[in-house]
Amino acid sequence: MSAVSRALTVRLDAQDYERLEREATRLGMRPGTLARVLLRASLGEPERQPEHPPISLERLLDRLARLREGLPPVDAAAVIAEGRATLERRGEP
């Protein structure tokens, strides 16, 4: 949502306004707030622009491989066993 708010006047006939007011009261909000919620819901999600242009899978995998270069090898089984042992020690009095 942008930082700037703009006002909009909507004219409702008496019956529609009363329905809006009753529903707003039931929900614990003001009629104008409910009208804004209903309008937003009917418009759907705003289109979002990606922060970065799309990157191909191959390029992402290449970047991942470069990140892994120079890191020490990891024994996943040892890491899991160590985590389990730590959790078991936490449960001991």
DSSP file (Angstrom, degrees, kcal/mol; ACC not computed):
  #  RESIDUE AA STRUCTURE BP1 BP2  ACC     N-H-->O    O-->H-N    N-H-->O    O-->H-N    TCO  KAPPA ALPHA  PHI   PSI    X-CA   Y-CA   Z-CA
    1    1 A M              0   0    0      0, 0.0     2,-0.0     0, 0.0     0, 0.0   0.000 360.0 360.0 360.0 140.2    0.0    0.0    0.0
    2    2 A S        -     0   0    0      2,-0.2     0, 0.0     1,-0.1     0, 0.0  -0.299 360.0-119.9 -74.7 162.6    1.3    3.4   -0.8
    3    3 A A  S    S+     0   0    0      2,-0.0     2,-0.5    -2,-0.0    -1,-0.1   0.683  93.6  80.6 -75.1 -17.6    2.1    6.0    1.9
    4    4 A V        -     0   0    0      2,-0.0     2,-0.4     0, 0.0    -2,-0.2  -0.788  66.5-158.3 -95.7 129.2   -0.5    8.4    0.4
    5    5 A S        -     0   0    0     -2,-0.5     2,-0.4     0, 0.0    -2,-0.0  -0.823   4.7-160.9-102.3 145.3   -4.2    7.9    1.2
    6    6 A R        -     0   0    0     -2,-0.4     2,-0.2     2,-0.0    -2,-0.0  -0.980  15.5-125.9-126.9 140.6   -6.9    9.3   -1.0
    7    7 A A        -     0   0    0     -2,-0.4     2,-0.4     2,-0.0     0, 0.0  -0.550  22.4-170.8 -84.4 148.0  -10.5    9.9    0.0
    8    8 A L        -     0   0    0     -2,-0.2     2,-0.5     2,-0.0    -2,-0.0  -0.992  13.6-144.7-139.7 129.4  -13.4    8.4   -2.0
    9    9 A T        -     0   0    0     -2,-0.4     2,-0.5     2,-0.0    -2,-0.0  -0.837  16.7-173.2 -96.5 129.1  -17.0    9.3   -1.6
   10   10 A V        -     0   0    0     -2,-0.5     2,-0.5     2,-0.0    -2,-0.0  -0.987  13.8-145.5-122.3 127.9  -19.5    6.4   -2.2
   11   11 A R        -     0   0    0     -2,-0.5     2,-0.4     6,-0.0    -2,-0.0  -0.822  19.9-179.0 -96.9 127.2  -23.2    7.0   -2.2
   12   12 A L        -     0   0    0     -2,-0.5     2,-0.1     2,-0.0    -2,-0.0  -0.923  28.9-115.2-119.9 147.0  -25.4    4.2   -0.8
   13   13 A D     >  -     0   0    0     -2,-0.4     4,-2.5     1,-0.1     5,-0.2  -0.362  40.8 -99.3 -73.1 167.0  -29.1    4.2   -0.5
   14   14 A A  H  > S+     0   0    0      1,-0.2     4,-2.3     2,-0.2     5,-0.2   0.862 121.6  51.9 -58.4 -40.2  -30.5    4.1    3.0
   15   15 A Q  H  > S+     0   0    0      2,-0.2     4,-2.1     1,-0.2    -1,-0.2   0.927 111.6  45.7 -66.0 -44.8  -31.2    0.3    3.0
   16   16 A D  H  > S+     0   0    0      1,-0.2     4,-2.5     2,-0.2    -2,-0.2   0.896 112.8  51.1 -65.3 -39.3  -27.6   -0.5    1.8
   17   17 A Y  H  X S+     0   0    0     -4,-2.5     4,-2.9     2,-0.2    -1,-0.2   0.911 109.2  50.5 -65.3 -40.4  -26.1    1.9    4.4
   18   18 A E  H  X S+     0   0    0     -4,-2.3     4,-2.7    -5,-0.2    -1,-0.2   0.903 110.7  49.3 -63.4 -40.6  -28.1    0.3    7.2
   19   19 A R  H  X S+     0   0    0     -4,-2.1     4,-2.4     2,-0.2     5,-0.2   0.923 112.7  47.8 -62.6 -43.5  -27.0   -3.1    6.2
   20   20 A L  H  X S+     0   0    0     -4,-2.5     4,-2.5     1,-0.2    -2,-0.2   0.916 112.8  48.7 -62.2 -43.5  -23.4   -1.9    6.1
   21   21 A E  H  X S+     0   0    0     -4,-2.9     4,-2.5     2,-0.2    -2,-0.2   0.910 111.1  49.3 -65.3 -43.1  -23.8   -0.2    9.5
   22   22 A R  H  X S+     0   0    0     -4,-2.7     4,-2.5     2,-0.2    -2,-0.2   0.932 113.6  46.0 -61.1 -45.8  -25.4   -3.4   11.1
   23   23 A E  H  X S+     0   0    0     -4,-2.4     4,-1.9     2,-0.2    -2,-0.2   0.905 112.2  50.9 -66.1 -40.5  -22.6   -5.6    9.8
   24   24 A A  H  X>S+     0   0    0     -4,-2.5     5,-2.9    -5,-0.2     4,-0.7   0.920 111.1  48.6 -62.0 -43.6  -19.9   -3.2   10.9
   25   25 A T  H ><5S+     0   0    0     -4,-2.5     3,-0.9     1,-0.2    -2,-0.2   0.923 109.5  52.5 -62.1 -44.1  -21.4   -3.0   14.4
   26   26 A R  H 3<5S+     0   0    0     -4,-2.5    -1,-0.2     1,-0.3    -2,-0.2   0.865 113.5  44.2 -59.2 -35.9  -21.6   -6.8   14.5
   27   27 A L  H 3<5S-     0   0    0     -4,-1.9    -1,-0.3    -5,-0.2    -2,-0.2   0.490 115.8-115.1 -88.7  -4.2  -17.9   -7.0   13.6
   28   28 A G  T <<5S+     0   0    0     -3,-0.9     2,-0.3    -4,-0.7    -3,-0.2   0.848  77.6 106.0  76.2  34.7  -16.9   -4.2   16.0
   29   29 A M  S   <S-     0   0    0     -5,-2.9    -1,-0.3    -6,-0.1    -2,-0.1  -0.884  73.5 -92.9-137.7 171.2  -15.8   -1.7   13.4
   30   30 A R     >  -     0   0    0     -2,-0.3     4,-2.2     1,-0.1     3,-0.3  -0.509  36.3-115.6 -81.9 153.8  -17.0    1.5   11.8
   31   31 A P  H  > S+     0   0    0      0, 0.0     4,-2.6     0, 0.0     5,-0.2   0.881 115.6  53.4 -57.4 -40.0  -18.9    1.4    8.6
   32   32 A G  H  > S+     0   0    0      2,-0.2     4,-2.0     1,-0.2     5,-0.1   0.876 108.4  50.2 -63.7 -36.9  -16.2    3.2    6.6
   33   33 A T  H  > S+     0   0    0     -3,-0.3     4,-2.3     2,-0.2    -1,-0.2   0.926 111.6  47.3 -66.6 -44.7  -13.6    0.7    7.8
   34   34 A L  H  X S+     0   0    0     -4,-2.2     4,-2.8     1,-0.2     5,-0.2   0.903 109.8  53.5 -63.2 -40.8  -15.8   -2.2    6.7
   35   35 A A  H  X S+     0   0    0     -4,-2.6     4,-2.3     1,-0.2    -1,-0.2   0.908 109.7  48.3 -60.0 -41.6  -16.5   -0.6    3.4
   36   36 A R  H  X S+     0   0    0     -4,-2.0     4,-2.5     2,-0.2    -2,-0.2   0.908 111.8  49.4 -64.7 -42.6  -12.7   -0.3    2.8
   37   37 A V  H  X S+     0   0    0     -4,-2.3     4,-2.4     1,-0.2    -2,-0.2   0.927 112.8  47.0 -61.9 -45.7  -12.2   -3.9    3.8
   38   38 A L  H  X S+     0   0    0     -4,-2.8     4,-2.0     2,-0.2    -2,-0.2   0.892 112.0  50.2 -65.0 -39.8  -14.9   -5.1    1.4
   39   39 A L  H  X S+     0   0    0     -4,-2.3     4,-1.4    -5,-0.2    -2,-0.2   0.934 111.4  47.8 -64.3 -46.0  -13.6   -3.0   -1.4
   40   40 A R  H  X S+     0   0    0     -4,-2.5     4,-1.0     1,-0.2     3,-0.3   0.914 111.5  51.1 -60.3 -42.5  -10.0   -4.3   -1.0
   41   41 A A  H  < S+     0   0    0     -4,-2.4     3,-0.4     1,-0.2    -1,-0.2   0.878 109.3  50.3 -64.3 -36.9  -11.3   -7.9   -0.9
   42   42 A S  H  < S+     0   0    0     -4,-2.0    -1,-0.2     1,-0.2    -2,-0.2   0.764 106.7  55.5 -74.2 -23.2  -13.3   -7.4   -4.0
   43   43 A L  H  < S-     0   0    0     -4,-1.4    -1,-0.2    -3,-0.3    -2,-0.2   0.702 100.2-146.1 -80.6 -19.5  -10.3   -6.0   -5.9
   44   44 A G     <  -     0   0    0     -4,-1.0    -1,-0.2    -3,-0.4    -2,-0.1  -0.275  42.7 -24.6  81.9-173.4   -8.1   -9.0   -5.2
   45   45 A E        -     0   0    0      1,-0.1     2,-0.1    -4,-0.1     3,-0.1  -0.477  69.7-113.1 -74.5 140.4   -4.4   -9.0   -4.5
   46   46 A P        -     0   0    0      0, 0.0     2,-0.3     0, 0.0    -1,-0.1  -0.418  37.3-100.8 -68.8 149.5   -2.3   -6.1   -6.0
   47   47 A E        -     0   0    0     -2,-0.1     2,-0.5     1,-0.0     0, 0.0  -0.555  39.7-147.6 -70.7 131.1    0.1   -7.1   -8.7
   48   48 A R        -     0   0    0     -2,-0.3    -1,-0.0    -3,-0.1    -3,-0.0  -0.867   2.2-140.8-106.4 133.7    3.6   -7.3   -7.2
   49   49 A Q        -     0   0    0     -2,-0.5     2,-0.0     1,-0.1     3,-0.0  -0.751  30.3-110.6 -87.6 134.1    6.7   -6.4   -9.1
   50   50 A P        -     0   0    0      0, 0.0    -1,-0.1     0, 0.0     0, 0.0  -0.374  15.0-137.4 -64.4 142.3    9.6   -8.8   -8.5
   51   51 A E  S    S+     0   0    0      1,-0.1    -2,-0.0     2,-0.0     0, 0.0   0.838  91.1  25.6 -67.4 -31.9   12.4   -7.1   -6.6
   52   52 A H  S    S-     0   0    0      3,-0.0    -1,-0.1    -3,-0.0     3,-0.1  -0.953  95.4-100.1-130.7 148.8   14.9   -8.8   -8.9
   53   53 A P        -     0   0    0      0, 0.0    -2,-0.0     0, 0.0     0, 0.0  -0.330  56.4 -84.2 -63.9 153.0   14.5  -10.0  -12.4
   54   54 A P        -     0   0    0      0, 0.0     2,-0.4     0, 0.0     0, 0.0  -0.241  43.3-150.8 -58.8 145.6   14.0  -13.8  -12.8
   55   55 A I        -     0   0    0     -3,-0.1    -3,-0.0     2,-0.0     5,-0.0  -0.957  19.0-112.3-120.8 138.4   17.1  -15.9  -12.8
   56   56 A S     >  -     0   0    0     -2,-0.4     4,-2.2     1,-0.1     5,-0.2  -0.266  24.0-117.6 -66.9 155.5   17.4  -19.2  -14.6
   57   57 A L  H  > S+     0   0    0      1,-0.2     4,-2.7     2,-0.2     5,-0.2   0.896 115.1  54.6 -59.5 -41.9   17.7  -22.4  -12.6
   58   58 A E  H  > S+     0   0    0      1,-0.2     4,-2.2     2,-0.2    -1,-0.2   0.912 108.3  48.6 -60.1 -42.5   21.1  -23.1  -14.1
   59   59 A R  H  > S+     0   0    0      2,-0.2     4,-2.2     1,-0.2    -1,-0.2   0.902 111.1  50.2 -66.0 -40.1   22.4  -19.7  -13.0
   60   60 A L  H  X S+     0   0    0     -4,-2.2     4,-2.3     2,-0.2    -2,-0.2   0.912 110.2  49.9 -63.2 -41.9   21.0  -20.2   -9.5
   61   61 A L  H  X S+     0   0    0     -4,-2.7     4,-2.5     1,-0.2    -2,-0.2   0.888 109.3  52.2 -64.9 -37.9   22.7  -23.6   -9.2
   62   62 A D  H  X S+     0   0    0     -4,-2.2     4,-2.1     2,-0.2    -1,-0.2   0.912 109.5  49.3 -62.1 -42.0   26.0  -22.1  -10.4
   63   63 A R  H  X S+     0   0    0     -4,-2.2     4,-2.0     2,-0.2    -2,-0.2   0.899 110.6  50.5 -64.4 -39.5   25.7  -19.4   -7.7
   64   64 A L  H  X S+     0   0    0     -4,-2.3     4,-1.9     1,-0.2    -2,-0.2   0.916 108.6  51.7 -63.6 -43.3   25.0  -22.1   -5.1
   65   65 A A  H  X S+     0   0    0     -4,-2.5     4,-1.1     1,-0.2    -1,-0.2   0.901 109.3  50.4 -60.9 -40.7   28.0  -24.1   -6.2
   66   66 A R  H  < S+     0   0    0     -4,-2.1     3,-0.2     1,-0.2    -1,-0.2   0.872 108.3  53.0 -65.6 -35.9   30.2  -21.0   -5.9
   67   67 A L  H  < S+     0   0    0     -4,-2.0    -1,-0.2     1,-0.2    -2,-0.2   0.870 108.6  50.1 -65.3 -35.3   28.9  -20.4   -2.4
   68   68 A R  H >< S+     0   0    0     -4,-1.9     3,-2.1    -5,-0.1    -1,-0.2   0.712  84.8 110.3 -76.7 -20.5   29.8  -24.0   -1.4
   69   69 A E  T 3< S+     0   0    0     -4,-1.1    -3,-0.0     1,-0.3    -4,-0.0  -0.309  85.8  13.4 -58.5 133.7   33.4  -23.7   -2.7
   70   70 A G  T 3  S+     0   0    0      1,-0.3    -1,-0.3     0, 0.0    -2,-0.1   0.335  93.7 127.0  84.7  -7.5   35.9  -23.7    0.1
   71   71 A L    <   -     0   0    0     -3,-2.1    -1,-0.3     1,-0.1     3,-0.1  -0.584  66.6-108.1 -80.1 146.7   33.4  -24.8    2.8
   72   72 A P        -     0   0    0      0, 0.0    -1,-0.1     0, 0.0     2,-0.0  -0.384  41.4 -95.8 -69.1 151.9   34.5  -27.8    4.8
   73   73 A P        -     0   0    0      0, 0.0     2,-0.5     0, 0.0     0, 0.0  -0.360  38.9-143.1 -65.5 149.0   32.7  -31.1    4.2
   74   74 A V        -     0   0    0     -3,-0.1     2,-1.0    -2,-0.0     3,-0.1  -0.957   6.8-144.5-120.0 132.2   29.8  -31.8    6.5
   75   75 A D     >  -     0   0    0     -2,-0.5     4,-2.1     1,-0.2     3,-0.3  -0.818  14.9-167.4 -93.0 100.2   28.8  -35.2    7.8
   76   76 A A  H  > S+     0   0    0     -2,-1.0     4,-2.4     1,-0.2     5,-0.2   0.868  84.8  54.2 -58.8 -39.7   25.0  -34.9    8.0
   77   77 A A  H  > S+     0   0    0      1,-0.2     4,-2.4     2,-0.2    -1,-0.2   0.894 109.0  48.7 -63.1 -39.6   24.6  -38.0   10.0
   78   78 A A  H  > S+     0   0    0     -3,-0.3     4,-2.4     2,-0.2    -1,-0.2   0.892 110.1  51.4 -67.4 -39.2   27.0  -36.7   12.7
   79   79 A V  H  X S+     0   0    0     -4,-2.1     4,-2.2     2,-0.2    -2,-0.2   0.918 112.2  46.5 -63.5 -43.2   25.2  -33.4   12.8
   80   80 A I  H  X S+     0   0    0     -4,-2.4     4,-2.6     2,-0.2    -2,-0.2   0.920 112.2  50.1 -65.2 -44.2   21.9  -35.1   13.3
   81   81 A A  H  X S+     0   0    0     -4,-2.4     4,-2.3     1,-0.2    -2,-0.2   0.902 111.0  49.4 -61.7 -40.7   23.3  -37.4   16.0
   82   82 A E  H  X S+     0   0    0     -4,-2.4     4,-2.2     2,-0.2    -1,-0.2   0.904 110.7  50.5 -65.4 -40.9   24.8  -34.5   17.8
   83   83 A G  H  X S+     0   0    0     -4,-2.2     4,-2.3     2,-0.2    -2,-0.2   0.910 110.7  48.8 -63.2 -42.6   21.5  -32.6   17.7
   84   84 A R  H  X S+     0   0    0     -4,-2.6     4,-2.5     2,-0.2    -2,-0.2   0.916 110.5  50.8 -62.8 -43.3   19.6  -35.6   19.1
   85   85 A A  H  X S+     0   0    0     -4,-2.3     4,-2.2     1,-0.2    -1,-0.2   0.904 109.8  50.7 -62.3 -40.5   22.1  -36.0   21.9
   86   86 A T  H  X S+     0   0    0     -4,-2.2     4,-1.7     1,-0.2    -1,-0.2   0.927 110.8  48.5 -62.4 -44.8   21.8  -32.3   22.8
   87   87 A L  H  X S+     0   0    0     -4,-2.3     4,-1.2     1,-0.2    -2,-0.2   0.891 110.6  51.1 -63.0 -39.5   18.0  -32.6   22.8
   88   88 A E  H  X S+     0   0    0     -4,-2.5     4,-0.6     1,-0.2     3,-0.3   0.887 108.0  52.3 -65.4 -38.7   18.2  -35.7   25.0
   89   89 A R  H >< S+     0   0    0     -4,-2.2     3,-0.9     1,-0.2    -1,-0.2   0.855 104.4  57.3 -66.2 -33.4   20.5  -33.9   27.5
   90   90 A R  H 3< S+     0   0    0     -4,-1.7    -1,-0.2     1,-0.2    -2,-0.2   0.837 103.4  53.8 -65.6 -31.4   18.0  -31.0   27.7
   91   91 A G  H 3< S+     0   0    0     -4,-1.2    -1,-0.2    -3,-0.3    -2,-0.2   0.625  89.6  97.1 -79.0 -11.8   15.3  -33.5   28.9
   92   92 A E    <<        0   0    0     -3,-0.9    -3,-0.0    -4,-0.6     0, 0.0  -0.543 360.0 360.0 -79.6 143.2   17.5  -34.8   31.7
   93   93 A P              0   0    0      0, 0.0    -1,-0.1     0, 0.0    -3,-0.1   0.476 360.0 360.0 -73.4 360.0   17.0  -33.4   35.2
